[in-house]
Amino acid sequence: MSGRTIVLGAGGMLATSLADLAQRSGVANEWSFLTQEDLDITIDSRVDAVMAALKPDWVINASGYTNVDGAESDAAAAHLLNGDAVGGLARACRKHGSRLVHYSTDYVFDGSADRPWREDDPTGPINEYGRSKLAGERALAQSGCEHLLIRSSWLYAAHGRNFVRTILDRLRSAGKVRVIDDQRGRPTCCDDLAQFTLALMDSPVRGTVHAANDGEASWCEFACAIRDLGAPDAAVEPCRTKDYPTPARRPRYSTLDLTRLQSALGWRPRHWREALRDVIERLDARGG
Ligand SMILES: NC(=O)c1ccc[n+]([C@@H]2O[C@H](COP(=O)([O-])OP(=O)(O)OC[C@H]3O[C@@H](n4cnc5c(N)ncnc54)[C@H](OP(=O)(O)O)[C@@H]3O)[C@@H](O)[C@H]2O)c1
């Protein structure tokens, strides 16, 4: 099993799913969850002190600058956390003999492919968020620390700020929403990604692994599925990327290839529609 593990960025969406899973799997007593307030990972001396004190077998870095549009106007902040801090953390892991799980994104690809992106396909980010995440990937590779670099996509959960909760709120309050229909990828439930993470840590697989739910969708198809499950009388209107300008460009096609994940797990990730159903049921059970 994972052994002594620290999770960084513990206030975030994915970290919350990791905490739930650690609890359910009976490993919570060996896991420590550190929020940004507990440990700001951009301060190398603090990272080193925590690593020296806790001597973890694993560090899971669930922190990140995740505001894709915000990164266009605040590239320095994105690069500091997603790039430089990852290098510092990876070097500290190497020094203290810890293994590192780090998360990256489908947005390191340019979106031009016509088949799912494999782990060794050439990267070519088209926005600052993607460039900052790629800088983190490179710093991690250069550090020489034993690691899992897990690239995922389109994360959502019953907690935190995410597409599912935003769309559901708008459908229920305004009765309609306009959503882009010409960008495709794999929506991924954070609870499932937490499960893939634990399974990968317990496997011999190291290096880069793409991890997401099965199936793919456009944002509009994803929104329609949310509508069907949670607000059946509301309307989803498709639009094109060019009609919905945002500060950051986004890849047209960012579906991740799951072959490596599937062979590491020995089972096929469930379809995003099934995971979405669970999340909406949970939201409804607790009243939103
Ligand atoms: N969201 C997606 O669709 C998506 C897709 C692919 C990959 N990923 C990657 O998956 C990982 C987790 O994403 P997420 O959506 O769960 O992120 P999230 O909800 O935005 O959480 C990120 C966490 O990082 C913390 N943080 C910010 N600055 C920090 C610092 N200097 N030191 C320590 N912690 C800091 C934040 O703390 P505060 O709450 O205090 O600010 C927040 O709790 C990230 O690496 C992200 O790039 C996300």
The ligand as an SDF file (V2000), in Angstrom:
LIG
                    3D

 48 52  0  0  0  0  0  0  0  0999 V2000
   -9.6410   21.1230  -12.9380 N   0  0  0  0  0  0  0  0  0  0  0  0
   -9.3870   20.4810  -14.0850 C   0  0  0  0  0  0  0  0  0  0  0  0
  -10.2410   20.3990  -14.9920 O   0  0  0  0  0  0  0  0  0  0  0  0
   -8.0450   19.8170  -14.2960 C   0  0  0  0  0  0  0  0  0  0  0  0
   -7.8250   19.1080  -15.4860 C   0  0  0  0  0  0  0  0  0  0  0  0
   -6.5980   18.4620  -15.6770 C   0  0  0  0  0  0  0  0  0  0  0  0
   -5.6240   18.5380  -14.6920 C   0  0  0  0  0  0  0  0  0  0  0  0
   -5.8530   19.2480  -13.5540 N   0  0  0  0  0  0  0  0  0  0  0  0
   -4.7920   19.3300  -12.5380 C   0  0  0  0  0  0  0  0  0  0  0  0
   -5.2120   18.6070  -11.3880 O   0  0  0  0  0  0  0  0  0  0  0  0
   -4.6600   19.2110  -10.2140 C   0  0  0  0  0  0  0  0  0  0  0  0
   -5.7750   19.4780   -9.2100 C   0  0  0  0  0  0  0  0  0  0  0  0
   -6.7450   20.3110   -9.8180 O   0  0  0  0  0  0  0  0  0  0  0  0
   -8.0510   20.8320   -9.0270 P   0  0  0  0  0  0  0  0  0  0  0  0
   -9.0430   21.1920  -10.0710 O   0  0  0  0  0  0  0  0  0  0  0  0
   -8.4050   19.9000   -7.9280 O   0  0  0  0  0  0  0  0  0  0  0  0
   -7.4800   22.1900   -8.4060 O   0  0  0  0  0  0  0  0  0  0  0  0
   -8.1860   23.2390   -7.4310 P   0  0  0  0  0  0  0  0  0  0  0  0
   -9.5240   22.7750   -6.9930 O   0  0  0  0  0  0  0  0  0  0  0  0
   -8.0460   24.5730   -8.0970 O   0  0  0  0  0  0  0  0  0  0  0  0
   -7.2330   23.1900   -6.1550 O   0  0  0  0  0  0  0  0  0  0  0  0
   -5.9240   23.6390   -6.2090 C   0  0  0  0  0  0  0  0  0  0  0  0
   -5.4430   23.7900   -4.7760 C   0  0  0  0  0  0  0  0  0  0  0  0
   -4.0910   24.2870   -4.8210 O   0  0  0  0  0  0  0  0  0  0  0  0
   -3.9570   25.1430   -3.7120 C   0  0  0  0  0  0  0  0  0  0  0  0
   -2.8340   26.0470   -3.8600 N   0  0  0  0  0  0  0  0  0  0  0  0
   -2.7790   27.2060   -4.5820 C   0  0  0  0  0  0  0  0  0  0  0  0
   -1.5780   27.7760   -4.4350 N   0  0  0  0  0  0  0  0  0  0  0  0
   -0.8560   26.9590   -3.6060 C   0  0  0  0  0  0  0  0  0  0  0  0
    0.4550   27.0290   -3.0670 C   0  0  0  0  0  0  0  0  0  0  0  0
    1.2700   28.0530   -3.3550 N   0  0  0  0  0  0  0  0  0  0  0  0
    0.8610   26.0360   -2.2450 N   0  0  0  0  0  0  0  0  0  0  0  0
    0.0320   25.0170   -1.9380 C   0  0  0  0  0  0  0  0  0  0  0  0
   -1.2150   24.8990   -2.4140 N   0  0  0  0  0  0  0  0  0  0  0  0
   -1.6550   25.8620   -3.2400 C   0  0  0  0  0  0  0  0  0  0  0  0
   -5.2620   25.9010   -3.6600 C   0  0  0  0  0  0  0  0  0  0  0  0
   -5.4110   26.4480   -2.3760 O   0  0  0  0  0  0  0  0  0  0  0  0
   -6.4750   27.6220   -2.0860 P   0  0  0  0  0  0  0  0  0  0  0  0
   -7.8120   26.9380   -2.1800 O   0  0  0  0  0  0  0  0  0  0  0  0
   -6.0940   28.0560   -0.7080 O   0  0  0  0  0  0  0  0  0  0  0  0
   -6.2280   28.6430   -3.1540 O   0  0  0  0  0  0  0  0  0  0  0  0
   -6.2700   24.8080   -3.9500 C   0  0  0  0  0  0  0  0  0  0  0  0
   -6.7090   24.1940   -2.7640 O   0  0  0  0  0  0  0  0  0  0  0  0
   -3.9110   20.4660  -10.7080 C   0  0  0  0  0  0  0  0  0  0  0  0
   -2.5560   20.1410  -10.8820 O   0  0  0  0  0  0  0  0  0  0  0  0
   -4.5330   20.7340  -12.0670 C   0  0  0  0  0  0  0  0  0  0  0  0
   -3.6440   21.4400  -12.9190 O   0  0  0  0  0  0  0  0  0  0  0  0
   -7.0480   19.8800  -13.3220 C   0  0  0  0  0  0  0  0  0  0  0  0
  1  2  1  0
  2  3  2  0
  2  4  1  0
  4  5  1  0
  4 48  2  0
  5  6  2  0
  6  7  1  0
  7  8  2  0
  8  9  1  0
  8 48  1  0
  9 10  1  0
  9 46  1  0
 10 11  1  0
 11 12  1  0
 11 44  1  0
 12 13  1  0
 13 14  1  0
 14 15  2  0
 14 16  1  0
 14 17  1  0
 17 18  1  0
 18 19  2  0
 18 20  1  0
 18 21  1  0
 21 22  1  0
 22 23  1  0
 23 24  1  0
 23 42  1  0
 24 25  1  0
 25 26  1  0
 25 36  1  0
 26 27  1  0
 26 35  1  0
 27 28  2  0
 28 29  1  0
 29 30  1  0
 29 35  2  0
 30 31  1  0
 30 32  2  0
 32 33  1  0
 33 34  2  0
 34 35  1  0
 36 37  1  0
 36 42  1  0
 37 38  1  0
 38 39  2  0
 38 40  1  0
 38 41  1  0
 42 43  1  0
 44 45  1  0
 44 46  1  0
 46 47  1  0
M  CHG  2   8   1  16  -1
M  END
$$$$
